[in-house]
Amino acid sequence: MRIFLMAIGLVATAACTPQIPDSGVDANFAVIEERGDMADAMPAEARIDPVVPGTVEISNEQDFGAVSERESIESDAARIAANRDLYQVVEPTALPTRSGSSVPSIVEFALASTNAVGQSLYRRSNFFGGDRFARNCGKFTSADLAQEDFLKRGGPERDPKGMDPDGDGFACYWTPEPYRQARAAADTRPAPVISTE
């Protein structure tokens, strides 16, 4: 009797369970009748066919025998000559000027300045210098942006925000050295040699 009541309870519980929708029905997929193979329900364009050994062609560019059958010394010479005809040397030109921009060029400033970093050229008032320097320089995400702002506010002669306490004209640890080195390297670069062979 007890088993009979348990069976009736299970049947009643199963009847009250909400029906789970069939998630296999979709606009792009067929109804998945058998859960064993999901690839059958995929659209054809989404399927990836397995690679069958021996059916994939591998490049033979490193095989001397295969390359020598289709290439010759003459075809290599013709290809090299065609590549030489397409070769162009582009000489560097002066940097373009910023038209309509009120932002000073830190590149021009770096190349126009000659003093070393830390060499004082301008008088500064160092009243609350350290705190003011750290606070105002901390507002910029890079030293380049700090130098641009410094020049825009009257630098290097004026330093209203205290970003150049040593008076060298370089704010917030900014240095002109990368720009000076690039110019020096460009000035000493030998002219390109173009082979005409």
N, CA, C and O atoms as a DFTB+ gen file, in Angstrom:
788 C
 N C O
     1  1       0.821      -1.187       0.000
     2  2       0.000       0.000       0.000
     3  2       0.872       1.261       0.000
     4  3       0.601       2.241      -0.694
     5  1       1.908       1.189       0.794
     6  2       2.808       2.343       0.888
     7  2       3.461       2.617      -0.467
     8  3       3.589       3.782      -0.843
     9  1       3.877       1.599      -1.211
    10  2       4.491       1.764      -2.514
    11  2       3.485       2.351      -3.492
    12  3       3.831       3.197      -4.317
    13  1       2.248       1.904      -3.398
    14  2       1.206       2.419      -4.277
    15  2       0.998       3.914      -4.058
    16  3       0.870       4.673      -5.018
    17  1       0.963       4.338      -2.784
    18  2       0.784       5.764      -2.483
    19  2       1.977       6.602      -2.959
    20  3       1.804       7.729      -3.421
    21  1       3.162       6.055      -2.844
    22  2       4.344       6.774      -3.321
    23  2       4.307       6.928      -4.834
    24  3       4.687       7.976      -5.355
    25  1       3.853       5.893      -5.552
    26  2       3.764       5.966      -7.008
    27  2       2.750       7.022      -7.431
    28  3       2.996       7.776      -8.373
    29  1       1.611       7.081      -6.741
    30  2       0.592       8.089      -7.056
    31  2       1.140       9.485      -6.776
    32  3       0.869      10.413      -7.539
    33  1       1.913       9.652      -5.686
    34  2       2.519      10.943      -5.355
    35  2       3.513      11.403      -6.415
    36  3       3.569      12.584      -6.760
    37  1       4.285      10.470      -6.919
    38  2       5.249      10.823      -7.971
    39  2       4.548      11.227      -9.261
    40  3       4.973      12.170      -9.930
    41  1       3.468      10.515      -9.619
    42  2       2.714      10.851     -10.824
    43  2       2.081      12.230     -10.671
    44  3       2.085      13.023     -11.613
    45  1       1.539      12.519      -9.491
    46  2       0.909      13.819      -9.249
    47  2       1.956      14.940      -9.287
    48  3       1.688      16.019      -9.816
    49  1       3.131      14.690      -8.734
    50  2       4.196      15.691      -8.756
    51  2       4.669      15.939     -10.184
    52  3       4.917      17.086     -10.555
    53  1       4.796      14.910     -10.975
    54  2       5.228      15.054     -12.362
    55  2       4.202      15.836     -13.163
    56  3       4.573      16.584     -14.067
    57  1       2.925      15.683     -12.854
    58  2       1.884      16.406     -13.569
    59  2       1.916      17.894     -13.232
    60  3       1.509      18.712     -14.056
    61  1       2.382      18.260     -12.061
    62  2       2.437      19.663     -11.648
    63  2       3.700      20.380     -12.125
    64  3       3.759      21.609     -12.089
    65  1       4.692      19.642     -12.562
    66  2       5.951      20.237     -13.004
    67  2       5.714      21.016     -14.297
    68  3       5.125      20.475     -15.232
    69  1       6.170      22.306     -14.376
    70  2       5.944      23.077     -15.605
    71  2       6.731      22.472     -16.773
    72  3       7.804      21.894     -16.599
    73  1       6.156      22.629     -17.964
    74  2       6.791      22.062     -19.145
    75  2       7.989      22.937     -19.543
    76  3       7.876      24.162     -19.587
    77  1       9.109      22.318     -19.825
    78  2      10.317      23.022     -20.257
    79  2      10.244      23.180     -21.767
    80  3      10.061      22.195     -22.483
    81  1      10.389      24.431     -22.273
    82  2      10.312      24.604     -23.733
    83  2      11.479      23.918     -24.425
    84  3      12.563      23.768     -23.861
    85  1      11.229      23.509     -25.652
    86  2      12.257      22.836     -26.432
    87  2      13.226      23.892     -26.962
    88  3      12.889      24.645     -27.875
    89  1      14.432      23.944     -26.387
    90  2      15.410      24.950     -26.793
    91  2      16.092      24.596     -28.100
    92  3      16.917      25.366     -28.591
    93  1      15.763      23.439     -28.676
    94  2      16.367      23.049     -29.939
    95  2      15.677      23.668     -31.143
    96  3      16.187      23.556     -32.258
    97  1      14.528      24.319     -30.955
    98  2      13.809      24.929     -32.066
    99  2      14.308      26.356     -32.225
   100  3      14.287      27.136     -31.274
   101  1      14.749      26.691     -33.407
   102  2      15.276      28.027     -33.687
   103  2      15.090      28.290     -35.171
   104  3      14.878      27.359     -35.947
   105  1      15.169      29.547     -35.568
   106  2      15.026      29.883     -36.979
   107  2      16.166      29.305     -37.803
   108  3      15.992      29.000     -38.983
   109  1      17.343      29.153     -37.180
   110  2      18.505      28.677     -37.917
   111  2      18.789      27.195     -37.715
   112  3      19.593      26.618     -38.448
   113  1      18.150      26.579     -36.745
   114  2      18.450      25.192     -36.427
   115  2      17.184      24.346     -36.518
   116  3      16.082      24.817     -36.239
   117  1      17.363      23.122     -36.905
   118  2      16.247      22.180     -36.913
   119  2      16.016      21.672     -35.499
   120  3      16.864      21.847     -34.625
   121  1      14.892      21.055     -35.279
   122  2      14.616      20.481     -33.961
   123  2      15.577      19.329     -33.742
   124  3      15.735      18.454     -34.594
   125  1      16.213      19.347     -32.587
   126  2      17.184      18.312     -32.270
   127  2      16.426      17.146     -31.658
   128  3      16.072      17.166     -30.479
   129  1      16.187      16.141     -32.468
   130  2      15.444      14.985     -31.992
   131  2      16.323      14.112     -31.111
   132  3      15.920      13.680     -30.031
   133  1      17.511      13.868     -31.591
   134  2      18.425      13.036     -30.829
   135  2      19.537      13.925     -30.321
   136  3      20.149      14.646     -31.109
   137  1      19.809      13.899     -29.069
   138  2      20.788      14.790     -28.450
   139  2      22.223      14.321     -28.670
   140  3      23.151      14.961     -28.177
   141  1      22.426      13.251     -29.377
   142  2      23.768      12.703     -29.521
   143  2      24.682      13.518     -30.402
   144  3      25.857      13.677     -30.071
   145  1      24.181      14.055     -31.538
   146  2      25.062      14.738     -32.477
   147  2      24.520      16.133     -32.748
   148  3      23.526      16.288     -33.457
   149  1      25.165      17.142     -32.190
   150  2      24.736      18.527     -32.347
   151  2      25.078      19.054     -33.736
   152  3      24.429      19.992     -34.198
   153  1      26.067      18.489     -34.418
   154  2      26.482      18.984     -35.727
   155  2      25.379      18.838     -36.758
   156  3      25.315      19.627     -37.701
   157  1      24.498      17.836     -36.602
   158  2      23.416      17.640     -37.562
   159  2      22.431      18.793     -37.526
   160  3      21.770      19.055     -38.531
   161  1      22.307      19.498     -36.394
   162  2      21.336      20.574     -36.263
   163  2      21.895      21.924     -36.701
   164  3      21.148      22.899     -36.780
   165  1      23.183      21.998     -36.986
   166  2      23.796      23.268     -37.380
   167  2      23.513      23.558     -38.839
   168  3      23.421      22.636     -39.650
   169  1      23.371      24.854     -39.189
   170  2      23.238      25.173     -40.614
   171  2      24.513      24.806     -41.357
   172  3      25.590      24.765     -40.763
   173  1      24.396      24.538     -42.650
   174  2      25.533      24.043     -43.428
   175  2      26.700      25.014     -43.436
   176  3      27.855      24.589     -43.391
   177  1      26.413      26.343     -43.494
   178  2      27.502      27.309     -43.563
   179  2      28.270      27.432     -42.253
   180  3      29.377      27.970     -42.240
   181  1      27.703      26.943     -41.148
   182  2      28.386      27.034     -39.858
   183  2      29.170      25.779     -39.527
   184  3      29.934      25.758     -38.562
   185  1      28.990      24.748     -40.310
   186  2      29.678      23.494     -40.023
   187  2      31.134      23.548     -40.453
   188  3      31.469      24.157     -41.469
   189  1      31.986      22.916     -39.685
   190  2      33.398      22.776     -40.022
   191  2      33.645      21.298     -40.263
   192  3      33.563      20.471     -39.355
   193  1      33.943      20.999     -41.495
   194  2      34.171      19.593     -41.834
   195  2      35.514      19.137     -41.282
   196  3      36.472      19.909     -41.271
   197  1      35.592      17.916     -40.831
   198  2      36.872      17.416     -40.309
   199  2      37.912      17.299     -41.412
   200  3      37.588      17.039     -42.571
   201  1      39.162      17.497     -41.030
   202  2      40.263      17.397     -41.987
   203  2      40.616      15.924     -42.168
   204  3      40.905      15.211     -41.207
   205  1      40.585      15.497     -43.407
   206  2      40.935      14.109     -43.715
   207  2      42.408      14.089     -44.096
   208  3      42.815      14.819     -45.000
   209  1      43.220      13.263     -43.424
   210  2      44.646      13.218     -43.741
   211  2      44.875      12.926     -45.220
   212  3      44.221      12.061     -45.802
   213  1      45.821      13.665     -45.823
   214  2      46.158      13.465     -47.215
   215  2      45.357      14.317     -48.179
   216  3      45.647      14.322     -49.375
   217  1      44.335      15.053     -47.681
   218  2      43.522      15.876     -48.576
   219  2      43.928      17.345     -48.539
   220  3      43.484      18.113     -49.393
   221  1      44.745      17.760     -47.593
   222  2      45.165      19.153     -47.483
   223  2      46.495      19.322     -48.187
   224  3      47.441      18.574     -47.941
   225  1      46.562      20.327     -49.079
   226  2      47.793      20.558     -49.815
   227  2      48.689      21.496     -49.014
   228  3      48.259      22.579     -48.618
   229  1      49.907      21.092     -48.779
   230  2      50.869      21.881     -48.016
   231  2      51.787      22.592     -48.998
   232  3      52.166      22.022     -50.021
   233  1      52.147      23.835     -48.690
   234  2      53.020      24.611     -49.566
   235  2      54.354      23.892     -49.745
   236  3      54.906      23.319     -48.806
   237  1      54.853      23.939     -50.979
   238  2      56.137      23.300     -51.258
   239  2      57.212      24.331     -51.580
   240  3      58.169      24.022     -52.290
   241  1      57.066      25.554     -51.067
   242  2      58.033      26.618     -51.326
   243  2      59.429      26.282     -50.794
   244  3      60.420      26.829     -51.279
   245  1      59.518      25.394     -49.810
   246  2      60.810      25.031     -49.239
   247  2      61.392      23.765     -49.876
   248  3      62.467      23.303     -49.494
   249  1      60.670      23.219     -50.845
   250  2      61.132      22.004     -51.523
   251  2      61.889      22.411     -52.789
   252  3      61.274      22.874     -53.750
   253  1      63.206      22.246     -52.805
   254  2      64.040      22.693     -53.919
   255  2      63.619      22.049     -55.237
   256  3      63.575      22.715     -56.271
   257  1      63.313      20.772     -55.198
   258  2      62.919      20.080     -56.418
   259  2      61.641      20.642     -57.012
   260  3      61.559      20.856     -58.222
   261  1      60.654      20.880     -56.181
   262  2      59.376      21.401     -56.670
   263  2      59.517      22.818     -57.195
   264  3      58.923      23.159     -58.218
   265  1      60.291      23.644     -56.516
   266  2      60.467      25.031     -56.945
   267  2      61.270      25.091     -58.239
   268  3      60.958      25.888     -59.124
   269  1      62.298      24.260     -58.358
   270  2      63.128      24.297     -59.565
   271  2      62.359      23.845     -60.800
   272  3      62.748      24.186     -61.917
   273  1      61.273      23.083     -60.632
   274  2      60.460      22.668     -61.769
   275  2      59.661      23.832     -62.352
   276  3      59.439      23.880     -63.562
   277  1      59.230      24.762     -61.517
   278  2      58.383      25.844     -62.012
   279  2      59.099      27.193     -62.091
   280  3      58.557      28.132     -62.674
   281  1      60.304      27.314     -61.520
   282  2      61.053      28.570     -61.555
   283  2      62.401      28.336     -62.222
   284  3      62.921      27.221     -62.232
   285  1      62.963      29.418     -62.782
   286  2      64.281      29.322     -63.409
   287  2      65.092      30.553     -63.016
   288  3      64.563      31.482     -62.406
   289  1      66.358      30.558     -63.362
   290  2      67.208      31.709     -63.085
   291  2      66.686      32.929     -63.827
   292  3      66.732      34.045     -63.309
   293  1      66.185      32.715     -65.054
   294  2      65.664      33.822     -65.848
   295  2      64.409      34.420     -65.212
   296  3      64.253      35.641     -65.172
   297  1      63.510      33.557     -64.711
   298  2      62.280      34.084     -64.087
   299  2      62.604      34.816     -62.784
   300  3      61.958      35.812     -62.457
   301  1      63.601      34.327     -62.039
   302  2      64.038      35.048     -60.835
   303  2      64.604      36.414     -61.204
   304  3      64.301      37.403     -60.538
   305  1      65.423      36.485     -62.255
   306  2      66.001      37.757     -62.689
   307  2      64.917      38.720     -63.132
   308  3      64.991      39.913     -62.837
   309  1      63.907      38.218     -63.840
   310  2      62.801      39.080     -64.283
   311  2      62.017      39.608     -63.081
   312  3      61.622      40.773     -63.068
   313  1      61.789      38.768     -62.079
   314  2      61.063      39.193     -60.885
   315  2      61.862      40.235     -60.110
   316  3      61.289      41.216     -59.635
   317  1      63.169      40.042     -59.973
   318  2      64.028      41.009     -59.278
   319  2      64.031      42.345     -60.017
   320  3      63.971      43.402     -59.389
   321  1      64.100      42.301     -61.338
   322  2      64.080      43.538     -62.135
   323  2      62.754      44.268     -61.962
   324  3      62.726      45.493     -61.846
   325  1      61.659      43.521     -61.946
   326  2      60.344      44.153     -61.758
   327  2      60.247      44.787     -60.378
   328  3      59.679      45.870     -60.236
   329  1      60.791      44.133     -59.362
   330  2      60.772      44.701     -58.014
   331  2      61.634      45.955     -57.933
   332  3      61.279      46.904     -57.234
   333  1      62.772      45.970     -58.645
   334  2      63.626      47.163     -58.647
   335  2      62.918      48.343     -59.292
   336  3      63.072      49.482     -58.853
   337  1      62.139      48.068     -60.337
   338  2      61.398      49.139     -61.000
   339  2      60.343      49.748     -60.069
   340  3      60.025      50.932     -60.180
   341  1      59.809      48.949     -59.164
   342  2      58.789      49.437     -58.233
   343  2      59.377      50.117     -57.004
   344  3      58.656      50.796     -56.274
   345  1      60.689      49.943     -56.762
   346  2      61.335      50.468     -55.558
   347  2      61.388      51.997     -55.604
   348  3      61.796      52.582     -56.606
   349  1      60.975      52.627     -54.521
   350  2      60.997      54.089     -54.417
   351  2      61.658      54.481     -53.113
   352  3      61.430      53.855     -52.078
   353  1      62.480      55.524     -53.165
   354  2      63.083      56.079     -51.960
   355  2      62.347      57.368     -51.645
   356  3      62.317      58.287     -52.464
   357  1      61.761      57.438     -50.475
   358  2      61.038      58.632     -50.058
   359  2      61.909      59.366     -49.045
   360  3      62.160      58.868     -47.948
   361  1      62.361      60.539     -49.422
   362  2      63.205      61.342     -48.533
   363  2      62.330      62.026     -47.486
   364  3      61.235      62.487     -47.807
   365  1      62.792      62.097     -46.250
   366  2      61.999      62.789     -45.225
   367  2      61.946      64.282     -45.513
   368  3      62.895      64.863     -46.039
   369  1      60.846      64.879     -45.167
   370  2      60.669      66.320     -45.354
   371  2      60.442      66.970     -43.993
   372  3      60.335      66.288     -42.974
   373  1      60.372      68.275     -43.994
   374  2      60.155      69.005     -42.743
   375  2      58.780      68.663     -42.174
   376  3      57.849      68.337     -42.911
   377  1      58.674      68.744     -40.854
   378  2      57.391      68.487     -40.216
   379  2      56.386      69.549     -40.629
   380  3      56.741      70.721     -40.754
   381  1      55.136      69.153     -40.840
   382  2      54.132      70.159     -41.200
   383  2      53.836      71.064     -40.010
   384  3      53.944      70.648     -38.857
   385  1      53.467      72.285     -40.298
   386  2      53.117      73.218     -39.225
   387  2      51.660      73.026     -38.857
   388  3      50.831      72.675     -39.697
   389  1      51.364      73.258     -37.608
   390  2      49.984      73.151     -37.151
   391  2      49.251      74.439     -37.517
   392  3      49.524      75.497     -36.950
   393  1      48.342      74.348     -38.444
   394  2      47.593      75.540     -38.818
   395  2      46.314      75.595     -37.996
   396  3      45.612      74.596     -37.839
   397  1      46.029      76.768     -37.483
   398  2      44.803      76.964     -36.712
   399  2      44.841      76.363     -35.330
   400  3      43.786      76.210     -34.714
   401  1      46.002      76.013     -34.808
   402  2      46.100      75.429     -33.478
   403  2      46.789      76.406     -32.547
   404  3      47.799      77.015     -32.897
   405  1      46.224      76.545     -31.348
   406  2      46.833      77.438     -30.365
   407  2      47.794      76.694     -29.448
   408  3      48.399      77.302     -28.565
   409  1      47.943      75.386     -29.644
   410  2      48.826      74.584     -28.805
   411  2      50.261      74.756     -29.287
   412  3      50.544      74.507     -30.459
   413  1      51.173      75.176     -28.412
   414  2      52.567      75.334     -28.823
   415  2      53.185      73.976     -29.169
   416  3      52.799      72.949     -28.611
   417  1      54.126      73.984     -30.075
   418  2      54.787      72.749     -30.486
   419  2      55.972      72.485     -29.566
   420  3      56.934      73.253     -29.539
   421  1      55.894      71.399     -28.818
   422  2      57.014      71.047     -27.937
   423  2      58.211      70.578     -28.756
   424  3      59.348      70.663     -28.292
   425  1      57.965      70.076     -29.985
   426  2      59.069      69.648     -30.846
   427  2      59.878      70.872     -31.267
   428  3      61.105      70.877     -31.168
   429  1      59.179      71.917     -31.740
   430  2      59.872      73.144     -32.139
   431  2      60.624      73.755     -30.962
   432  3      61.750      74.231     -31.111
   433  1      59.981      73.736     -29.775
   434  2      60.638      74.293     -28.590
   435  2      61.881      73.490     -28.235
   436  3      62.919      74.064     -27.904
   437  1      61.781      72.174     -28.303
   438  2      62.925      71.320     -27.969
   439  2      64.089      71.570     -28.909
   440  3      65.237      71.625     -28.469
   441  1      63.811      71.723     -30.204
   442  2      64.871      71.916     -31.188
   443  2      65.448      73.327     -31.151
   444  3      66.589      73.544     -31.559
   445  1      64.656      74.294     -30.657
   446  2      65.148      75.668     -30.569
   447  2      65.954      75.906     -29.292
   448  3      66.800      76.800     -29.250
   449  1      65.698      75.112     -28.257
   450  2      66.421      75.297     -26.991
   451  2      67.783      74.609     -27.061
   452  3      67.962      73.615     -27.765
   453  1      68.747      75.168     -26.305
   454  2      70.101      74.596     -26.319
   455  2      70.609      74.248     -24.936
   456  3      71.621      73.559     -24.805
   457  1      69.922      74.714     -23.895
   458  2      70.410      74.460     -22.536
   459  2      70.123      73.034     -22.100
   460  3      69.224      72.371     -22.617
   461  1      70.909      72.582     -21.139
   462  2      70.740      71.228     -20.595
   463  2      69.599      71.213     -19.590
   464  3      69.219      72.251     -19.049
   465  1      69.063      70.038     -19.348
   466  2      68.030      69.876     -18.327
   467  2      68.645      70.214     -16.973
   468  3      69.708      69.706     -16.615
   469  1      67.965      71.073     -16.232
   470  2      68.452      71.491     -14.915
   471  2      69.293      72.756     -14.947
   472  3      69.580      73.326     -13.895
   473  1      69.692      73.206     -16.123
   474  2      70.479      74.440     -16.247
   475  2      69.520      75.624     -16.185
   476  3      68.725      75.836     -17.101
   477  1      69.599      76.387     -15.113
   478  2      68.656      77.468     -14.857
   479  2      68.907      78.654     -15.774
   480  3      70.020      79.177     -15.842
   481  1      67.846      79.079     -16.491
   482  2      67.905      80.252     -17.360
   483  2      66.910      81.334     -16.942
   484  3      67.078      82.501     -17.297
   485  1      65.879      80.955     -16.192
   486  2      64.794      81.859     -15.864
   487  2      64.623      81.940     -14.356
   488  3      64.779      80.946     -13.647
   489  1      64.297      83.146     -13.867
   490  2      64.110      83.338     -12.422
   491  2      62.780      82.757     -12.000
   492  3      61.766      82.928     -12.676
   493  1      62.798      82.078     -10.887
   494  2      61.588      81.466     -10.348
   495  2      61.450      81.799      -8.876
   496  3      62.439      81.941      -8.157
   497  1      60.198      81.920      -8.440
   498  2      59.899      82.089      -7.029
   499  2      59.551      80.706      -6.495
   500  3      58.584      80.093      -6.946
   501  1      60.321      80.216      -5.553
   502  2      60.108      78.862      -5.038
   503  2      59.297      78.835      -3.758
   504  3      59.466      77.937      -2.933
   505  1      58.421      79.809      -3.585
   506  2      57.541      79.825      -2.421
   507  2      56.513      78.702      -2.583
   508  3      55.769      78.688      -3.563
   509  1      56.465      77.782      -1.656
   510  2      55.635      76.567      -1.742
   511  2      55.942      75.774      -3.016
   512  3      55.054      75.140      -3.586
   513  1      57.185      75.811      -3.450
   514  2      57.567      75.206      -4.726
   515  2      57.315      73.720      -4.833
   516  3      56.731      73.270      -5.819
   517  1      57.742      72.933      -3.839
   518  2      57.629      71.474      -3.940
   519  2      56.199      70.987      -3.989
   520  3      55.854      70.159      -4.831
   521  1      55.355      71.494      -3.088
   522  2      53.957      71.060      -3.062
   523  2      53.213      71.504      -4.314
   524  3      52.449      70.740      -4.903
   525  1      53.446      72.734      -4.706
   526  2      52.773      73.277      -5.884
   527  2      53.206      72.528      -7.153
   528  3      52.382      72.222      -8.015
   529  1      54.473      72.247      -7.251
   530  2      55.010      71.491      -8.387
   531  2      54.349      70.116      -8.479
   532  3      53.865      69.729      -9.543
   533  1      54.326      69.377      -7.367
   534  2      53.758      68.027      -7.360
   535  2      52.264      68.057      -7.654
   536  3      51.769      67.220      -8.409
   537  1      51.546      68.999      -7.076
   538  2      50.101      69.081      -7.271
   539  2      49.761      69.404      -8.732
   540  3      48.913      68.742      -9.330
   541  1      50.417      70.418      -9.306
   542  2      50.083      70.827     -10.674
   543  2      50.592      69.844     -11.725
   544  3      49.922      69.626     -12.735
   545  1      51.749      69.256     -11.510
   546  2      52.249      68.266     -12.468
   547  2      51.427      66.975     -12.415
   548  3      51.295      66.276     -13.419
   549  1      50.883      66.669     -11.251
   550  2      50.063      65.463     -11.109
   551  2      48.756      65.522     -11.874
   552  3      48.082      64.501     -12.012
   553  1      48.382      66.687     -12.373
   554  2      47.132      66.828     -13.126
   555  2      47.270      66.385     -14.581
   556  3      46.273      66.291     -15.296
   557  1      48.489      66.115     -15.018
   558  2      48.715      65.747     -16.419
   559  2      49.073      64.277     -16.532
   560  3      49.748      63.716     -15.669
   561  1      48.609      63.664     -17.613
   562  2      48.873      62.236     -17.820
   563  2      50.241      61.976     -18.438
   564  3      50.711      60.838     -18.444
   565  1      50.884      63.020     -18.958
   566  2      52.226      62.839     -19.523
   567  2      53.001      64.138     -19.384
   568  3      52.418      65.212     -19.239
   569  1      54.315      64.025     -19.431
   570  2      55.171      65.211     -19.352
   571  2      55.007      66.072     -20.596
   572  3      55.150      67.292     -20.510
   573  1      54.711      65.477     -21.752
   574  2      54.495      66.255     -22.965
   575  2      53.301      67.193     -22.815
   576  3      53.370      68.360     -23.200
   577  1      52.203      66.677     -22.251
   578  2      51.026      67.517     -22.045
   579  2      51.308      68.627     -21.045
   580  3      50.809      69.743     -21.196
   581  1      52.104      68.330     -20.026
   582  2      52.470      69.355     -19.045
   583  2      53.315      70.441     -19.699
   584  3      53.115      71.624     -19.423
   585  1      54.258      70.058     -20.562
   586  2      55.106      71.038     -21.246
   587  2      54.274      71.907     -22.190
   588  3      54.503      73.113     -22.274
   589  1      53.318      71.316     -22.896
   590  2      52.444      72.101     -23.766
   591  2      51.663      73.129     -22.969
   592  3      51.560      74.287     -23.373
   593  1      51.111      72.708     -21.835
   594  2      50.349      73.638     -20.993
   595  2      51.256      74.744     -20.446
   596  3      50.865      75.909     -20.388
   597  1      52.462      74.364     -20.050
   598  2      53.442      75.327     -19.532
   599  2      53.766      76.389     -20.582
   600  3      53.811      77.578     -20.266
   601  1      53.992      75.969     -21.824
   602  2      54.302      76.914     -22.900
   603  2      53.087      77.772     -23.241
   604  3      53.230      78.953     -23.556
   605  1      51.904      77.191     -23.180
   606  2      50.685      77.931     -23.488
   607  2      50.435      79.038     -22.456
   608  3      49.843      80.066     -22.785
   609  1      50.876      78.836     -21.232
   610  2      50.653      79.810     -20.156
   611  2      51.807      80.804     -20.018
   612  3      51.932      81.459     -18.983
   613  1      52.640      80.925     -21.033
   614  2      53.693      81.940     -21.012
   615  2      55.084      81.422     -20.779
   616  3      56.031      82.205     -20.710
   617  1      55.235      80.112     -20.656
   618  2      56.560      79.547     -20.463
   619  2      57.389      79.652     -21.712
   620  3      56.829      79.774     -22.801
   621  1      58.664      79.611     -21.609
   622  2      59.457      79.351     -20.408
   623  2      59.729      80.592     -19.561
   624  3      60.212      80.471     -18.435
   625  1      59.423      81.808     -20.093
   626  2      59.715      83.020     -19.317
   627  2      58.857      83.096     -18.059
   628  3      59.347      83.471     -16.994
   629  1      57.605      82.747     -18.177
   630  2      56.684      82.805     -17.032
   631  2      56.334      81.388     -16.593
   632  3      56.295      80.460     -17.401
   633  1      56.082      81.243     -15.291
   634  2      55.716      79.933     -14.735
   635  2      54.611      80.128     -13.699
   636  3      54.862      79.976     -12.503
   637  1      53.397      80.460     -14.131
   638  2      52.330      80.777     -13.178
   639  2      51.881      79.605     -12.314
   640  3      51.324      79.828     -11.239
   641  1      52.098      78.381     -12.738
   642  2      51.640      77.216     -11.972
   643  2      52.769      76.514     -11.225
   644  3      52.539      75.492     -10.578
   645  1      53.982      77.047     -11.306
   646  2      55.097      76.461     -10.557
   647  2      55.518      75.096     -11.050
   648  3      55.922      74.249     -10.253
   649  1      55.432      74.862     -12.362
   650  2      55.775      73.551     -12.908
   651  2      57.230      73.468     -13.359
   652  3      57.689      72.402     -13.769
   653  1      57.960      74.581     -13.287
   654  2      59.377      74.607     -13.663
   655  2      60.165      75.294     -12.554
   656  3      60.681      76.393     -12.759
   657  1      60.269      74.669     -11.385
   658  2      60.895      75.349     -10.237
   659  2      62.384      75.644     -10.420
   660  3      62.897      76.581      -9.808
   661  1      63.092      74.865     -11.249
   662  2      64.530      75.124     -11.417
   663  2      64.820      76.134     -12.521
   664  3      65.971      76.537     -12.690
   665  1      63.803      76.554     -13.279
   666  2      63.976      77.601     -14.267
   667  2      64.729      77.193     -15.512
   668  3      65.322      78.046     -16.172
   669  1      64.726      75.902     -15.859
   670  2      65.427      75.487     -17.079
   671  2      64.538      75.574     -18.320
   672  3      65.009      75.382     -19.441
   673  1      63.248      75.865     -18.115
   674  2      62.314      75.970     -19.229
   675  2      61.610      74.669     -19.555
   676  3      60.849      74.598     -20.519
   677  1      61.858      73.637     -18.758
   678  2      61.267      72.325     -18.991
   679  2      60.408      71.954     -17.786
   680  3      60.915      71.830     -16.671
   681  1      59.112      71.778     -18.014
   682  2      58.166      71.554     -16.920
   683  2      57.976      70.069     -16.626
   684  3      58.017      69.228     -17.524
   685  1      57.769      69.774     -15.357
   686  2      57.307      68.450     -14.903
   687  2      58.133      67.290     -15.461
   688  3      57.571      66.339     -16.005
   689  1      59.430      67.357     -15.334
   690  2      60.359      66.304     -15.757
   691  2      60.381      66.089     -17.272
   692  3      60.902      65.076     -17.740
   693  1      59.828      67.020     -18.037
   694  2      59.899      66.906     -19.492
   695  2      61.329      67.177     -19.934
   696  3      62.018      68.004     -19.337
   697  1      61.777      66.490     -20.971
   698  2      63.133      66.684     -21.472
   699  2      63.113      66.796     -22.989
   700  3      62.368      66.072     -23.649
   701  1      63.918      67.692     -23.551
   702  2      63.981      67.830     -25.009
   703  2      64.922      66.827     -25.667
   704  3      65.023      66.796     -26.894
   705  1      65.607      66.010     -24.881
   706  2      66.653      65.141     -25.422
   707  2      66.198      64.191     -26.527
   708  3      66.924      64.050     -27.511
   709  1      65.040      63.527     -26.428
   710  2      64.655      62.630     -27.539
   711  2      64.548      63.354     -28.880
   712  3      64.920      62.805     -29.918
   713  1      64.043      64.578     -28.855
   714  2      63.888      65.341     -30.094
   715  2      65.248      65.802     -30.617
   716  3      65.493      65.798     -31.824
   717  1      66.119      66.194     -29.706
   718  2      67.467      66.608     -30.120
   719  2      68.241      65.426     -30.700
   720  3      68.947      65.574     -31.697
   721  1      68.110      64.262     -30.083
   722  2      68.806      63.071     -30.576
   723  2      68.279      62.648     -31.943
   724  3      69.046      62.215     -32.802
   725  1      66.967      62.775     -32.142
   726  2      66.386      62.416     -33.440
   727  2      66.906      63.349     -34.529
   728  3      67.211      62.905     -35.636
   729  1      67.007      64.646     -34.218
   730  2      67.528      65.582     -35.214
   731  2      69.000      65.291     -35.509
   732  3      69.422      65.322     -36.665
   733  1      69.781      65.009     -34.462
   734  2      71.201      64.708     -34.661
   735  2      71.374      63.445     -35.507
   736  3      72.256      63.385     -36.363
   737  1      70.537      62.443     -35.269
   738  2      70.621      61.207     -36.054
   739  2      70.243      61.460     -37.506
   740  3      70.852      60.892     -38.412
   741  1      69.244      62.308     -37.737
   742  2      68.837      62.623     -39.113
   743  2      69.916      63.429     -39.828
   744  3      70.122      63.262     -41.030
   745  1      70.607      64.307     -39.091
   746  2      71.654      65.129     -39.710
   747  2      72.874      64.305     -40.095
   748  3      73.569      64.634     -41.056
   749  1      73.140      63.234     -39.347
   750  2      74.328      62.416     -39.619
   751  2      74.021      61.193     -40.471
   752  3      74.924      60.412     -40.772
   753  1      72.762      61.013     -40.865
   754  2      72.370      59.830     -41.647
   755  2      72.956      59.930     -43.041
   756  3      72.795      60.958     -43.699
   757  1      73.629      58.896     -43.506
   758  2      74.195      58.936     -44.871
   759  2      73.084      58.860     -45.917
   760  3      72.000      58.338     -45.656
   761  1      73.369      59.378     -47.073
   762  2      72.403      59.326     -48.179
   763  2      72.215      57.877     -48.606
   764  3      73.174      57.105     -48.610
   765  1      70.982      57.494     -48.968
   766  2      70.746      56.100     -49.376
   767  2      71.474      55.759     -50.654
   768  3      71.579      56.580     -51.565
   769  1      71.972      54.546     -50.714
   770  2      72.653      54.048     -51.909
   771  2      71.701      53.134     -52.636
   772  3      71.208      52.158     -52.070
   773  1      71.436      53.451     -53.906
   774  2      70.526      52.641     -54.701
   775  2      71.329      51.883     -55.735
   776  3      72.015      52.462     -56.577
   777  1      71.224      50.590     -55.646
   778  2      71.963      49.745     -56.588
   779  2      71.221      49.702     -57.918
   780  3      69.997      49.573     -57.950
   781  1      71.954      49.809     -58.993
   782  2      71.352      49.759     -60.341
   783  2      71.723      48.489     -61.073
   784  3      71.568      48.401     -62.291
   785  1      72.207      47.517     -60.349
   786  2      72.611      46.248     -60.976
   787  2      71.393      45.500     -61.466
   788  3      71.519      44.410     -62.023
